[in-house]
Amino acid sequence: LMPINSFEVTLSDTTPELIVSSDNMNQDIVLHNMSKSSNNYIFIAGSSDEADTTNNIHIDPGETINFTMRPNDELWGLSDPSGLNVGVLRIRLAD
């Protein structure tokens, strides 16, 4: 059984938000910047301490990215401007 969750997270431009929590197994992740407006960016990082809006990878408006998270990894995010939503599809891989 591979539980699949779909949800959105509203992000701040100052306080990192937890987008995907850790799990004891790998997780396949799909992220989508729900904004279609120019210059609306989602920034992601592996910890709240690393998250910022200048030095992290970003997701362009309307862009979708996917990757696999290893056990015990977390994903944090910020947005510029504040208040943007990131769509998340999380597939927890079974033992």
N, CA, C and O atoms as a Tinker XYZ file with bonds, in Angstrom:
   380  protein
     1  N      0.846000   -1.189000    0.000000    73     2
     2  CA     0.000000    0.000000    0.000000    64     1     3
     3  C      0.885000    1.243000    0.000000    63     2     4     5
     4  O      1.808000    1.354000    0.808000    81     3
     5  N      0.606000    2.169000   -0.898000    73     3     6
     6  CA     1.352000    3.420000   -0.973000    64     5     7
     7  C      0.373000    4.573000   -0.749000    63     6     8     9
     8  O     -0.304000    4.992000   -1.688000    81     7
     9  N      0.286000    5.087000    0.470000    73     7    10
    10  CA    -0.622000    6.202000    0.721000    64     9    11
    11  C     -0.251000    7.424000   -0.120000    63    10    12    13
    12  O      0.917000    7.805000   -0.198000    81    11
    13  N     -1.246000    8.023000   -0.739000    73    11    14
    14  CA    -1.057000    9.211000   -1.560000    64    13    15
    15  C     -1.847000   10.350000   -0.931000    63    14    16    17
    16  O     -3.040000   10.215000   -0.658000    81    15
    17  N     -1.164000   11.484000   -0.703000    73    15    18
    18  CA    -1.808000   12.672000   -0.139000    64    17    19
    19  C     -1.625000   13.831000   -1.084000    63    18    20    21
    20  O     -0.549000   14.018000   -1.651000    81    19
    21  N     -2.683000   14.616000   -1.257000    73    19    22
    22  CA    -2.624000   15.831000   -2.060000    64    21    23
    23  C     -3.125000   16.986000   -1.211000    63    22    24    25
    24  O     -4.206000   16.914000   -0.626000    81    23
    25  N     -2.326000   18.067000   -1.143000    73    23    26
    26  CA    -2.693000   19.209000   -0.307000    64    25    27
    27  C     -1.950000   20.449000   -0.762000    63    26    28    29
    28  O     -1.050000   20.370000   -1.597000    81    27
    29  N     -2.325000   21.594000   -0.214000    73    27    30
    30  CA    -1.637000   22.854000   -0.482000    64    29    31
    31  C     -1.111000   23.425000    0.824000    63    30    32    33
    32  O     -1.702000   23.232000    1.886000    81    31
    33  N      0.012000   24.133000    0.728000    73    31    34
    34  CA     0.592000   24.826000    1.874000    64    33    35
    35  C      0.747000   26.291000    1.493000    63    34    36    37
    36  O      1.311000   26.609000    0.446000    81    35
    37  N      0.240000   27.192000    2.352000    73    35    38
    38  CA     0.407000   28.625000    2.148000    64    37    39
    39  C      1.711000   29.050000    2.801000    63    38    40    41
    40  O      1.967000   28.746000    3.966000    81    39
    41  N      2.529000   29.757000    2.036000    73    39    42
    42  CA     3.871000   30.105000    2.489000    64    41    43
    43  C      3.999000   31.585000    2.835000    63    42    44    45
    44  O      3.264000   32.427000    2.317000    81    43
    45  N      4.932000   31.878000    3.707000    73    43    46
    46  CA     5.275000   33.225000    4.145000    64    45    47
    47  C      6.554000   33.666000    3.435000    63    46    48    49
    48  O      7.282000   32.842000    2.883000    81    47
    49  N      6.817000   34.962000    3.455000    73    47    50
    50  CA     8.100000   35.436000    2.921000    64    49    51
    51  C      9.127000   35.657000    4.020000    63    50    52    53
    52  O     10.256000   36.058000    3.739000    81    51
    53  N      8.746000   35.396000    5.279000    73    51    54
    54  CA     9.675000   35.605000    6.397000    64    53    55
    55  C      9.866000   34.368000    7.274000    63    54    56    57
    56  O     10.970000   34.135000    7.765000    81    55
    57  N      8.820000   33.576000    7.478000    73    55    58
    58  CA     8.895000   32.415000    8.364000    64    57    59
    59  C      8.782000   31.131000    7.547000    63    58    60    61
    60  O      7.744000   30.892000    6.930000    81    59
    61  N      9.828000   30.294000    7.527000    73    59    62
    62  CA     9.751000   29.043000    6.774000    64    61    63
    63  C      8.604000   28.162000    7.258000    63    62    64    65
    64  O      8.355000   28.050000    8.458000    81    63
    65  N      7.909000   27.540000    6.308000    73    63    66
    66  CA     6.809000   26.621000    6.601000    64    65    67
    67  C      7.224000   25.209000    6.217000    63    66    68    69
    68  O      7.886000   25.002000    5.200000    81    67
    69  N      6.831000   24.236000    7.039000    73    67    70
    70  CA     7.081000   22.836000    6.719000    64    69    71
    71  C      6.140000   22.427000    5.585000    63    70    72    73
    72  O      4.920000   22.504000    5.727000    81    71
    73  N      6.710000   21.995000    4.463000    73    71    74
    74  CA     5.900000   21.564000    3.324000    64    73    75
    75  C      5.670000   20.059000    3.386000    63    74    76    77
    76  O      4.538000   19.598000    3.235000    81    75
    77  N      6.743000   19.282000    3.608000    73    75    78
    78  CA     6.638000   17.825000    3.698000    64    77    79
    79  C      7.414000   17.372000    4.926000    63    78    80    81
    80  O      8.602000   17.662000    5.068000    81    79
    81  N      6.726000   16.657000    5.812000    73    79    82
    82  CA     7.380000   16.150000    7.022000    64    81    83
    83  C      8.155000   14.877000    6.715000    63    82    84    85
    84  O      7.967000   14.255000    5.670000    81    83
    85  N      9.020000   14.505000    7.633000    73    83    86
    86  CA     9.849000   13.309000    7.449000    64    85    87
    87  C      9.007000   12.044000    7.580000    63    86    88    89
    88  O      7.911000   12.056000    8.140000    81    87
    89  N      9.548000   10.966000    7.050000    73    87    90
    90  CA     8.913000    9.662000    7.137000    64    89    91
    91  C     10.031000    8.633000    7.289000    63    90    92    93
    92  O     11.193000    8.946000    7.030000    81    91
    93  N      9.700000    7.425000    7.699000    73    91    94
    94  CA    10.738000    6.399000    7.849000    64    93    95
    95  C     11.066000    5.693000    6.530000    63    94    96    97
    96  O     11.965000    4.854000    6.477000    81    95
    97  N     10.331000    6.038000    5.465000    73    95    98
    98  CA    10.567000    5.466000    4.136000    64    97    99
    99  C     10.746000    6.594000    3.127000    63    98   100   101
   100  O     10.452000    7.752000    3.425000    81    99
   101  N     11.231000    6.253000    1.924000    73    99   102
   102  CA    11.298000    7.237000    0.843000    64   101   103
   103  C      9.908000    7.778000    0.528000    63   102   104   105
   104  O      8.900000    7.099000    0.727000    81   103
   105  N      9.875000    9.014000    0.032000    73   103   106
   106  CA     8.628000    9.629000   -0.396000    64   105   107
   107  C      8.839000   10.251000   -1.770000    63   106   108   109
   108  O      9.785000   11.014000   -1.970000    81   107
   109  N      7.954000    9.927000   -2.726000    73   107   110
   110  CA     7.953000   10.616000   -4.009000    64   109   111
   111  C      7.128000   11.883000   -3.843000    63   110   112   113
   112  O      6.002000   11.840000   -3.347000    81   111
   113  N      7.698000   13.019000   -4.264000    73   111   114
   114  CA     7.086000   14.326000   -4.046000    64   113   115
   115  C      6.912000   15.043000   -5.377000    63   114   116   117
   116  O      7.813000   15.051000   -6.215000    81   115
   117  N      5.743000   15.645000   -5.561000    73   115   118
   118  CA     5.489000   16.539000   -6.686000    64   117   119
   119  C      5.062000   17.871000   -6.084000    63   118   120   121
   120  O      4.130000   17.926000   -5.282000    81   119
   121  N      5.752000   18.954000   -6.477000    73   119   122
   122  CA     5.422000   20.302000   -6.015000    64   121   123
   123  C      4.997000   21.142000   -7.207000    63   122   124   125
   124  O      5.573000   21.041000   -8.290000    81   123
   125  N      3.979000   21.975000   -6.998000    73   123   126
   126  CA     3.494000   22.855000   -8.060000    64   125   127
   127  C      3.267000   24.253000   -7.492000    63   126   128   129
   128  O      2.557000   24.424000   -6.502000    81   127
   129  N      3.878000   25.249000   -8.130000    73   127   130
   130  CA     3.628000   26.642000   -7.756000    64   129   131
   131  C      2.255000   26.990000   -8.306000    63   130   132   133
   132  O      2.078000   27.090000   -9.521000    81   131
   133  N      1.281000   27.176000   -7.421000    73   131   134
   134  CA    -0.110000   27.382000   -7.820000    64   133   135
   135  C     -0.341000   28.739000   -8.480000    63   134   136   137
   136  O     -1.366000   28.939000   -9.131000    81   135
   137  N      0.589000   29.665000   -8.322000    73   135   138
   138  CA     0.459000   30.997000   -8.916000    64   137   139
   139  C      0.791000   30.947000  -10.400000    63   138   140   141
   140  O      1.664000   30.193000  -10.831000    81   139
   141  N      0.087000   31.756000  -11.169000    73   139   142
   142  CA     0.378000   31.896000  -12.600000    64   141   143
   143  C      0.913000   33.292000  -12.914000    63   142   144   145
   144  O      1.176000   33.610000  -14.074000    81   143
   145  N      1.075000   34.132000  -11.880000    73   143   146
   146  CA     1.503000   35.519000  -12.065000    64   145   147
   147  C      3.017000   35.636000  -12.094000    63   146   148   149
   148  O      3.716000   34.924000  -11.372000    81   147
   149  N      3.519000   36.528000  -12.921000    73   147   150
   150  CA     4.965000   36.754000  -13.031000    64   149   151
   151  C      5.567000   37.131000  -11.680000    63   150   152   153
   152  O      4.921000   37.779000  -10.857000    81   151
   153  N      6.798000   36.720000  -11.469000    73   151   154
   154  CA     7.573000   37.073000  -10.276000    64   153   155
   155  C      6.971000   36.574000   -8.971000    63   154   156   157
   156  O      7.193000   37.182000   -7.924000    81   155
   157  N      6.208000   35.471000   -9.010000    73   155   158
   158  CA     5.686000   34.827000   -7.803000    64   157   159
   159  C      6.419000   33.503000   -7.641000    63   158   160   161
   160  O      6.115000   32.530000   -8.331000    81   159
   161  N      7.382000   33.469000   -6.729000    73   159   162
   162  CA     8.284000   32.328000   -6.618000    64   161   163
   163  C      8.120000   31.575000   -5.298000    63   162   164   165
   164  O      7.868000   32.170000   -4.251000    81   163
   165  N      8.271000   30.245000   -5.379000    73   163   166
   166  CA     8.321000   29.363000   -4.220000    64   165   167
   167  C      9.783000   28.947000   -4.053000    63   166   168   169
   168  O     10.421000   28.507000   -5.009000    81   167
   169  N     10.305000   29.089000   -2.841000    73   167   170
   170  CA    11.685000   28.697000   -2.529000    64   169   171
   171  C     11.648000   27.494000   -1.599000    63   170   172   173
   172  O     10.879000   27.476000   -0.638000    81   171
   173  N     12.480000   26.478000   -1.880000    73   171   174
   174  CA    12.469000   25.272000   -1.054000    64   173   175
   175  C     13.860000   24.985000   -0.498000    63   174   176   177
   176  O     14.877000   25.340000   -1.092000    81   175
   177  N     13.869000   24.327000    0.669000    73   175   178
   178  CA    15.119000   23.981000    1.342000    64   177   179
   179  C     14.899000   22.744000    2.208000    63   178   180   181
   180  O     13.764000   22.364000    2.497000    81   179
   181  N     16.006000   22.122000    2.617000    73   179   182
   182  CA    15.945000   20.911000    3.418000    64   181   183
   183  C     15.758000   21.119000    4.902000    63   182   184   185
   184  O     15.550000   20.156000    5.640000    81   183
   185  N     15.830000   22.371000    5.359000    73   183   186
   186  CA    15.592000   22.661000    6.779000    64   185   187
   187  C     15.113000   24.095000    6.917000    63   186   188   189
   188  O     15.291000   24.911000    6.012000    81   187
   189  N     14.508000   24.394000    8.052000    73   187   190
   190  CA    14.033000   25.765000    8.279000    64   189   191
   191  C     15.205000   26.730000    8.400000    63   190   192   193
   192  O     15.085000   27.902000    8.042000    81   191
   193  N     16.341000   26.243000    8.903000    73   191   194
   194  CA    17.520000   27.099000    9.039000    64   193   195
   195  C     18.119000   27.489000    7.692000    63   194   196   197
   196  O     18.711000   28.560000    7.561000    81   195
   197  N     17.968000   26.625000    6.693000    73   195   198
   198  CA    18.533000   26.883000    5.371000    64   197   199
   199  C     17.602000   27.688000    4.463000    63   198   200   201
   200  O     18.043000   28.228000    3.449000    81   199
   201  N     16.335000   27.771000    4.814000    73   199   202
   202  CA    15.346000   28.389000    3.924000    64   201   203
   203  C     15.503000   29.901000    3.874000    63   202   204   205
   204  O     15.524000   30.569000    4.907000    81   203
   205  N     15.611000   30.435000    2.656000    73   203   206
   206  CA    15.582000   31.886000    2.446000    64   205   207
   207  C     15.143000   32.162000    1.014000    63   206   208   209
   208  O     15.002000   31.234000    0.218000    81   207
   209  N     14.929000   33.413000    0.688000    73   207   210
   210  CA    14.428000   33.777000   -0.641000    64   209   211
   211  C     15.529000   34.311000   -1.553000    63   210   212   213
   212  O     15.242000   34.939000   -2.572000    81   211
   213  N     16.785000   34.063000   -1.190000    73   211   214
   214  CA    17.878000   34.541000   -2.043000    64   213   215
   215  C     18.798000   33.423000   -2.522000    63   214   216   217
   216  O     19.316000   33.493000   -3.637000    81   215
   217  N     19.012000   32.389000   -1.697000    73   215   218
   218  CA    20.015000   31.373000   -2.039000    64   217   219
   219  C     19.459000   29.975000   -2.247000    63   218   220   221
   220  O     20.234000   29.024000   -2.352000    81   219
   221  N     18.139000   29.817000   -2.312000    73   219   222
   222  CA    17.559000   28.485000   -2.477000    64   221   223
   223  C     16.993000   28.304000   -3.874000    63   222   224   225
   224  O     16.672000   29.266000   -4.572000    81   223
   225  N     16.880000   27.026000   -4.261000    73   223   226
   226  CA    16.229000   26.713000   -5.525000    64   225   227
   227  C     14.797000   27.247000   -5.470000    63   226   228   229
   228  O     14.163000   27.229000   -4.415000    81   227
   229  N     14.295000   27.719000   -6.602000    73   227   230
   230  CA    12.927000   28.226000   -6.612000    64   229   231
   231  C     12.101000   27.548000   -7.694000    63   230   232   233
   232  O     12.627000   26.972000   -8.646000    81   231
   233  N     10.790000   27.638000   -7.513000    73   231   234
   234  CA     9.834000   27.099000   -8.471000    64   233   235
   235  C      9.134000   28.287000   -9.113000    63   234   236   237
   236  O      8.510000   29.094000   -8.424000    81   235
   237  N      9.240000   28.392000  -10.434000    73   235   238
   238  CA     8.612000   29.492000  -11.168000    64   237   239
   239  C      7.090000   29.386000  -11.128000    63   238   240   241
   240  O      6.552000   28.316000  -10.842000    81   239
   241  N      6.392000   30.487000  -11.412000    73   239   242
   242  CA     4.926000   30.452000  -11.465000    64   241   243
   243  C      4.431000   29.369000  -12.435000    63   242   244   245
   244  O      4.882000   29.301000  -13.578000    81   243
   245  N      3.507000   28.529000  -11.973000    73   243   246
   246  CA     2.929000   27.482000  -12.800000    64   245   247
   247  C      3.818000   26.276000  -13.038000    63   246   248   249
   248  O      3.402000   25.329000  -13.705000    81   247
   249  N      5.037000   26.290000  -12.505000    73   247   250
   250  CA     5.980000   25.192000  -12.726000    64   249   251
   251  C      5.719000   24.045000  -11.759000    63   250   252   253
   252  O      5.275000   24.255000  -10.630000    81   251
   253  N      6.003000   22.818000  -12.222000    73   251   254
   254  CA     5.897000   21.610000  -11.414000    64   253   255
   255  C      7.253000   20.923000  -11.390000    63   254   256   257
   256  O      7.914000   20.804000  -12.421000    81   255
   257  N      7.669000   20.468000  -10.201000    73   255   258
   258  CA     8.898000   19.689000  -10.074000    64   257   259
   259  C      8.591000   18.414000   -9.299000    63   258   260   261
   260  O      7.650000   18.378000   -8.507000    81   259
   261  N      9.379000   17.373000   -9.523000    73   259   262
   262  CA     9.200000   16.137000   -8.762000    64   261   263
   263  C     10.549000   15.543000   -8.403000    63   262   264   265
   264  O     11.534000   15.724000   -9.119000    81   263
   265  N     10.581000   14.834000   -7.291000    73   263   266
   266  CA    11.808000   14.232000   -6.784000    64   265   267
   267  C     11.447000   13.230000   -5.702000    63   266   268   269
   268  O     10.292000   13.140000   -5.288000    81   267
   269  N     12.434000   12.483000   -5.248000    73   267   270
   270  CA    12.252000   11.515000   -4.161000    64   269   271
   271  C     12.992000   12.018000   -2.931000    63   270   272   273
   272  O     14.163000   12.391000   -2.999000    81   271
   273  N     12.283000   12.022000   -1.798000    73   271   274
   274  CA    12.914000   12.371000   -0.516000    64   273   275
   275  C     13.318000   11.084000    0.189000    63   274   276   277
   276  O     12.576000   10.102000    0.186000    81   275
   277  N     14.488000   11.099000    0.786000    73   275   278
   278  CA    14.990000    9.949000    1.535000    64   277   279
   279  C     14.373000    9.919000    2.936000    63   278   280   281
   280  O     13.835000   10.926000    3.394000    81   279
   281  N     14.446000    8.776000    3.615000    73   279   282
   282  CA    13.920000    8.698000    4.980000    64   281   283
   283  C     14.510000    9.790000    5.878000    63   282   284   285
   284  O     15.696000   10.108000    5.797000    81   283
   285  N     13.669000   10.345000    6.719000    73   283   286
   286  CA    14.002000   11.360000    7.716000    64   285   287
   287  C     14.294000   12.741000    7.137000    63   286   288   289
   288  O     14.626000   13.654000    7.894000    81   287
   289  N     14.182000   12.929000    5.808000    73   287   290
   290  CA    14.328000   14.267000    5.220000    64   289   291
   291  C     13.040000   15.058000    5.400000    63   290   292   293
   292  O     11.950000   14.489000    5.454000    81   291
   293  N     13.178000   16.365000    5.491000    73   291   294
   294  CA    12.040000   17.285000    5.530000    64   293   295
   295  C     12.201000   18.280000    4.398000    63   294   296   297
   296  O     13.292000   18.449000    3.855000    81   295
   297  N     11.092000   18.947000    4.042000    73   295   298
   298  CA    11.125000   19.977000    3.022000    64   297   299
   299  C     10.430000   21.219000    3.562000    63   298   300   301
   300  O      9.290000   21.153000    4.024000    81   299
   301  N     11.123000   22.350000    3.502000    73   299   302
   302  CA    10.630000   23.619000    4.011000    64   301   303
   303  C     10.534000   24.617000    2.868000    63   302   304   305
   304  O     11.202000   24.466000    1.845000    81   303
   305  N      9.697000   25.645000    3.045000    73   303   306
   306  CA     9.560000   26.610000    1.973000    64   305   307
   307  C      9.193000   27.999000    2.423000    63   306   308   309
   308  O      8.705000   28.223000    3.531000    81   307
   309  N      9.449000   28.932000    1.513000    73   307   310
   310  CA     9.070000   30.343000    1.640000    64   309   311
   311  C      8.518000   30.773000    0.288000    63   310   312   313
   312  O      8.701000   30.077000   -0.712000    81   311
   313  N      7.845000   31.915000    0.257000    73   311   314
   314  CA     7.392000   32.438000   -1.032000    64   313   315
   315  C      7.710000   33.929000   -1.128000    63   314   316   317
   316  O      7.871000   34.621000   -0.123000    81   315
   317  N      7.793000   34.389000   -2.358000    73   315   318
   318  CA     7.981000   35.824000   -2.625000    64   317   319
   319  C      7.083000   36.172000   -3.793000    63   318   320   321
   320  O      7.361000   35.801000   -4.933000    81   319
   321  N      5.985000   36.898000   -3.502000    73   319   322
   322  CA     5.600000   37.528000   -2.246000    64   321   323
   323  C      4.988000   36.532000   -1.255000    63   322   324   325
   324  O      4.765000   35.365000   -1.580000    81   323
   325  N      4.726000   37.015000   -0.054000    73   323   326
   326  CA     4.108000   36.200000    0.987000    64   325   327
   327  C      2.698000   35.785000    0.569000    63   326   328   329
   328  O      2.012000   36.502000   -0.159000    81   327
   329  N      2.278000   34.599000    1.054000    73   327   330
   330  CA     0.901000   34.164000    0.837000    64   329   331
   331  C      0.677000   33.268000   -0.360000    63   330   332   333
   332  O     -0.467000   32.926000   -0.658000    81   331
   333  N      1.749000   32.870000   -1.070000    73   331   334
   334  CA     1.577000   31.975000   -2.212000    64   333   335
   335  C      1.337000   30.544000   -1.734000    63   334   336   337
   336  O      1.777000   30.155000   -0.652000    81   335
   337  N      0.636000   29.774000   -2.556000    73   335   338
   338  CA     0.366000   28.370000   -2.248000    64   337   339
   339  C      1.229000   27.464000   -3.103000    63   338   340   341
   340  O      1.418000   27.697000   -4.297000    81   339
   341  N      1.751000   26.419000   -2.459000    73   339   342
   342  CA     2.438000   25.357000   -3.182000    64   341   343
   343  C      1.560000   24.111000   -3.092000    63   342   344   345
   344  O      1.173000   23.688000   -2.002000    81   343
   345  N      1.251000   23.529000   -4.253000    73   343   346
   346  CA     0.504000   22.284000   -4.291000    64   345   347
   347  C      1.458000   21.123000   -4.098000    63   346   348   349
   348  O      2.556000   21.114000   -4.652000    81   347
   349  N      1.034000   20.137000   -3.304000    73   347   350
   350  CA     1.902000   19.011000   -2.959000    64   349   351
   351  C      1.166000   17.701000   -3.231000    63   350   352   353
   352  O      0.013000   17.531000   -2.833000    81   351
   353  N      1.838000   16.787000   -3.907000    73   351   354
   354  CA     1.396000   15.416000   -4.029000    64   353   355
   355  C      2.502000   14.572000   -3.389000    63   354   356   357
   356  O      3.646000   14.580000   -3.843000    81   355
   357  N      2.142000   13.845000   -2.329000    73   355   358
   358  CA     3.127000   13.045000   -1.601000    64   357   359
   359  C      2.728000   11.568000   -1.676000    63   358   360   361
   360  O      1.608000   11.203000   -1.320000    81   359
   361  N      3.640000   10.734000   -2.135000    73   359   362
   362  CA     3.415000    9.296000   -2.196000    64   361   363
   363  C      4.409000    8.653000   -1.252000    63   362   364   365
   364  O      5.613000    8.658000   -1.508000    81   363
   365  N      3.909000    8.101000   -0.165000    73   363   366
   366  CA     4.762000    7.417000    0.805000    64   365   367
   367  C      4.993000    5.993000    0.313000    63   366   368   369
   368  O      4.052000    5.210000    0.184000    81   367
   369  N      6.251000    5.670000    0.040000    73   367   370
   370  CA     6.578000    4.355000   -0.489000    64   369   371
   371  C      6.568000    3.319000    0.630000    63   370   372   373
   372  O      7.111000    3.558000    1.709000    81   371
   373  N      5.959000    2.186000    0.377000    73   371   374
   374  CA     5.783000    1.148000    1.403000    64   373   375
   375  C      7.069000    0.368000    1.621000    63   374   376   377
   376  O      7.923000    0.291000    0.737000    81   375
   377  N      7.197000   -0.219000    2.832000    73   375   378
   378  CA     8.366000   -1.060000    3.140000    64   377   379
   379  C      8.340000   -2.274000    2.248000    63   378   380
   380  O      9.229000   -3.122000    2.333000    81   379
